[in-house]
Amino acid sequence: MTATRPFSATLNELIVLSEEVITRPSAQRDPRWTERMMRVAAEVRRADARPCDGPRTSFGAMSMVVTLEGLLAAQDEQKPLWRMHAASALELVRIDAYQELCNTRERQG
């Protein structure tokens, strides 16, 4: 089993994936994008299930994961609505990423 990467790296990758699907809708048709998204979604869910030392930083990420999964499952005429939802959830993930950075700095002293 590989070592778990820092949650901040997971959040940063989720931001990139989200931006890609918002600005380049064709990205989600690439199986590599879907594989990355599913891997990141699993990492977010694992992090959300763990106890946290400071303010929880997975709420916005969980919202985005569900949104991206909804986008993948949506019919073509519904996809623009899911992209708008992803765009609105993106700021929550950015807030999570910043809070995770603060939590990490506090843990490191």
JODA-V303354 format. One record per residue. N is the residue number from 1. BURIAL is b if it has 16 or more other C-alpha atoms within 10 Angstrom, else e. D_FIRST is the distance of its C-alpha to the first C-alpha in whole Angstrom. Layout:
# JODA-V303354
n | burial | d_first
N | BURIAL | D_FIRST
N | BURIAL | D_FIRST
This chain:
# JODA-V303354
n | burial | d_first
1 | e | 0
2 | e | 4
3 | e | 7
4 | e | 9
5 | e | 12
6 | e | 15
7 | b | 17
8 | b | 20
9 | e | 18
10 | b | 17
11 | b | 21
12 | b | 22
13 | e | 20
14 | b | 22
15 | b | 25
16 | e | 25
17 | b | 24
18 | b | 27
19 | b | 29
20 | e | 29
21 | b | 30
22 | b | 33
23 | e | 34
24 | e | 33
25 | e | 33
26 | e | 32
27 | e | 29
28 | b | 28
29 | e | 29
30 | e | 26
31 | e | 23
32 | e | 21
33 | b | 22
34 | b | 22
35 | e | 18
36 | e | 18
37 | b | 20
38 | e | 18
39 | e | 14
40 | b | 16
41 | b | 18
42 | e | 15
43 | b | 14
44 | b | 17
45 | e | 18
46 | e | 15
47 | b | 17
48 | b | 20
49 | e | 19
50 | e | 18
51 | e | 21
52 | e | 23
53 | e | 25
54 | e | 27
55 | e | 28
56 | b | 26
57 | b | 25
58 | b | 23
59 | e | 26
60 | b | 27
61 | b | 24
62 | b | 24
63 | b | 27
64 | b | 26
65 | b | 23
66 | e | 26
67 | b | 28
68 | b | 26
69 | e | 25
70 | b | 29
71 | b | 30
72 | e | 28
73 | e | 30
74 | e | 33
75 | e | 36
76 | e | 37
77 | e | 40
78 | e | 38
79 | b | 36
80 | e | 38
81 | e | 38
82 | b | 34
83 | b | 34
84 | e | 36
85 | b | 34
86 | b | 31
87 | b | 34
88 | e | 35
89 | b | 31
90 | b | 30
91 | e | 32
92 | b | 31
93 | b | 27
94 | b | 29
95 | b | 30
96 | b | 27
97 | b | 25
98 | b | 28
99 | b | 28
100 | b | 24
101 | b | 25
102 | e | 28
103 | b | 26
104 | b | 24
105 | e | 27
106 | e | 28
107 | e | 25
108 | e | 25
109 | e | 29
